[in-house]
Structures are given as structure tokens and as C-alpha cells.
Amino acid sequence: MGFSYITHKNKQILFIDYKPCKGAPDMIKLINEVAVEYQSKPGPFLVLNDFTGNIGTKEFMQHANTLAKIFNPKTKKSAMLGINSGIRQLLVQAYMRLAGRKILLCSSKEEALDYLVSL
């Protein structure tokens, strides 16, 4: 569980891996760690979130929305994996509206990485 940096086409991407999280408390702990990382660096950030096999609960989405004031000003581009349909997609769309962010929902890691480094 955690986050790391990936270099793709000479650009640094913050990779946030929610796959190992076991519910909202783990997910909230991770997003709080990412918020600390954001506050410690100037940005801008290219961000890839991987929610494969996990779901952003209402509790997690509300918490993420409260952190939008930290993330939005420093996020240049953002993409997500593992959000392909159904309630998960509706939750992300609601978050995007509330947070005022555009996040590309991707079906593969390569697609997401290419999107993030494109102009």
C-alpha cells in the first residue's frame, strides 16, 4: 500500500496504488499520506490512481473532496485505473463535479501513462 513515482517518457508521475487497501480506513490513510507529499513539494503533479479491485466508499469520497484544496492547485493532469463502470464510475463523476477536476478514466496503465505525459 502506498505511493511511488514512475518515470514515463522522461516525466515523473505520482502513482497512488489503492489496490492493497482493505476498506475506507486504509484508503483514507493513503490519501492523507499523499496530501502530506503534495504539501512537501512544489508540483505540478501528474497523477495516476489505481483503484483496481477496490471501491471509493462515500466516506472516502467525502474525505477526498475535503483534500481537493490541497490537490487541485498542484495537479496538472490526473488519470484513474480500475473505474470502468457502474457505481464506481458514478462516484468518480460526482467527485469530479464537486472537486472541479477532470480525471481521465483509463482501461490500461499504458493508456494512462501516455495520457499523462501528452501535451
FENSUL-V565142 format. One line per field, one symbol per residue. ss: DSSP state (H for helix, E for strand, - for the rest). phi: phi as a letter, one per 30 degrees, with the letter a starting at -180 (. if undefined). burial: 1 if it has 16 or more other C-alpha atoms within 10 Angstrom, else 0. Layout:
BEGIN
ss=???
phi=???
burial=???
END
This chain:
BEGIN
ss=-EEEEEEE--EEEEEEE------HHHHHHHHHHHHHHHHH----EEEEEE-------HHHHHHHHH-HHHHHHHEEEEEEE----HHHHHHHHHHHHHH----EEE--HHHHHHHHH--
phi=.kbacccbhibcbdcccdeddcjeedddeddddddddedcbdidccbbccceibbddedddddedddedddedccdbbbbciccaidddddddddddddibcbdcccbddedddddcdd
burial=01100100000011111110100101110110011001000000111111100111000110111011011001101111111000011011101000101011110010011011100
END
